[in-house]
Amino acid sequence: MSMAAQAVLLDLIRQLNPIFDASHTRDRRQSPPDSACFPGTRKRVIKKITSWADTDIVLSKRPAVHVYWFHGFAGSGKSAVSLEIAKIYAGSGRLLASYFFFRNAGDRSRMSRFAATLAAQMVAAVPATASFIEAALDADPGLLTQDVSLVVQLERLIYEPFQAALKQGLVLVDGPFVIVVDGLDECEDKQRVVDFIDHMLKFFKRHPSIPLRFFIASRVEEHIRSRLDSDGVVLGDLNSHPADKDIKMFLQASFQDAAAKDRVIQSYVRVNRKWPTKSHMNKLIRHIKGSFVLASIVFKFIVEPATEEDPSTPMDRLPLALKMNGLDGMYAQTLARAQHLPHFHNIISTVALLRKPLSIVRIAGLLRIEPFKVVQVLLHLQAIVHVPGTDDQDEVTLCHTSLHDFLTTESRSGCFFVPPSFHLQLSYNLWGFWSFDNVFLDHWDRFAESGACDFINEIEQFKAQACQSLHIKRLNYHAFLCTVFFSSFFMDNSQISVGLSHLLTECAEQLALAAESPNHCIEYWLRCPISCPVDLSRQRICQFTEHTYGAFPELLEQTWTRTQPSATLKVRALDPELQDYYDDTYSFQIHFSGADIFAPSKGARMDRVSCSNRVGRIEGNAATSLEAFLRPEKLQAQSQARPTEST
């Protein structure tokens, strides 16, 4: 391929903006899962999958089955097998693309860039598809936006370009091409997962002879099982393949490697000849019960270096490991080693819930502690948490999704439980420090939408804690609450547990309190635009009691008096010729800075709004964005307010 052609492909890949750390080539230490088949293991499982993928459509006596669903319990080794399959077909030139979902990993845990990422990899694997993808993007410049359905993106970016390249004889076919999709159960967009599966199965029904295979690995979850448990899919149950021999091979090699490096083990072996003994090994294998993740964690727990708090040797820890109750017991035992350290709960909660992993330095900044205190905790957790070699570059990540599940399920984790309400604290910390796009609002939404939270009580507790820990360099918490309450006003009514009238009045009250704060940052917040992207394009309806509806104009006037902004939220009558038809209708225009959330212009005729109605209604089509903290863009929103008749 010429240099010019390579440059064209690179430009197209940049335009597609794929998630580079979603493929099988990612750095697994930084972008979990860090799973790979130990050499010589899982041979029978892999052979069964490759036999399916290598079946030639023309020579097959049976109708080709294009989809293989590989399922198993958490920690059974699905991702390791997926990685091996991707490597095999990348080596033979038949891997079209691979995508490894991972929960709480930003865009990798969503479907928003799934099709574009697969398309970018397909361009690299089969360059003949590039011109057809370019044509699709030229025909529809908005194809890569989130407003376009996943089905349309898959059709125009994957299926149609691949078909077109095949039809024109531009693709050398030595066998079916393979797309590997791992961890589909870890995708948070469940409805879009269903859309993807349904469309994929329909596509293969329409095109039964296309040389394309999908290998999908996931846990058994109902929204996936109900679609893939069908005649058009090969079902591969990893649980039905005994793993004891493979795990024994892994443990024996791992312990031999550890003994070669650990002088304590070497000294013990010189006296006692062998460690672990055959009896120890058999007990470990029975205890592990076929879970490769548990095998890996048990091994790391046993051979971890001693610390001042835990001076035990590997020989001491092996019997302890045998007493632990599976993964949950191993997680609890490992976490207990660091439980006594300062900031332990905040650190592990932050690592568990963060939407985007952070480095040690940024976690420390988020929690307002020294980096060495984060390191002190994490070094005790290396069996279950990936601890980077540097403080300021690589990110801290959980070793496996099952640890997140453990920590966020109270019945399993007990005193280590990370409650949904911690998202509120994360949202506040993220909002006050860096421009994390809309990450702080993501955490706010997760808090506000959680049915497990007593919304009002948690907010009151947050206020009480924030009062006691005011920091001179951080923006007042009233400003934070004002911002997030305002954004919540435009959330789906069914996703938040309190009424919109409560949000609106709380927002105005927090704005007034923020304006009164002596914090030196408040004036800047009041005057400068605030950023946090939120889709406010849908209509919202708010119902007020008569008392709230009557008091609200006075509350707004008080807020405006305290903040004294430029009159940016204007309540004004419509054009005179429309006045007879829209007698009590008003137009709101918002230039959103801190002071601009609520500020009726001087002389606004709020008295024209009748307060005699039992129910007030605000309807709006707001098209605005709240971008990241303290950015200079000004964004506008428009909404209309009209009281309803008494009902």
Salt bridges, closest charged atoms under 4 A:
ASP11 OD1 - ARG14 NH1 2.90
ASP34 OD1 - ARG28 NE 3.27
ASP54 OD1 - ARG94 NH1 3.03
ASP107 OD1 - ARG110 NH1 3.01
ASP107 OD2 - ARG113 NH1 2.84
ASP140 OD2 - ARG156 NH1 3.27
GLU155 OE1 - HIS199 NE2 2.53
GLU155 OE1 - ARG206 NH2 3.79
ASP185 OD2 - ARG219 NE 3.52
GLU188 OE1 - ARG355 NH1 2.87
GLU188 OE1 - ARG446 NH2 2.87
ASP198 OD1 - ARG227 NE 3.09
GLU221 OE1 - HIS223 ND1 3.95
GLU222 OE2 - ARG225 NH2 2.68
ASP229 OD2 - ARG225 NH1 3.60
ASP237 OD1 - HIS71 ND1 3.80
ASP257 OD2 - LYS261 NZ 3.20
GLU304 OE1 - ARG337 NH1 2.08
GLU309 OE1 - HIS380 NE2 3.18
ASP310 OD2 - ARG317 NE 3.88
ASP310 OD2 - ARG337 NE 2.80
ASP328 OD1 - ARG412 NH2 2.63
ASP405 OD1 - ARG103 NH1 2.45
ASP405 OD2 - ARG219 NH1 3.08
ASP405 OD1 - HIS404 ND1 3.63
ASP437 OD2 - LYS356 NZ 3.99
ASP437 OD1 - ARG631 NH2 3.60
ASP442 OD2 - ARG110 NH2 3.50
ASP442 OD2 - ARG355 NE 3.99
GLU460 OE2 - LYS463 NZ 3.15
GLU506 OE1 - LYS463 NZ 3.34
GLU516 OE2 - ARG562 NE 3.47
GLU523 OE2 - ARG527 NE 3.10
ASP583 OD1 - ARG608 NH2 3.55
GLU619 OE2 - ARG617 NH1 3.35
GLU619 OE1 - ARG642 NH2 3.42
GLU627 OE1 - ARG631 NH1 3.27
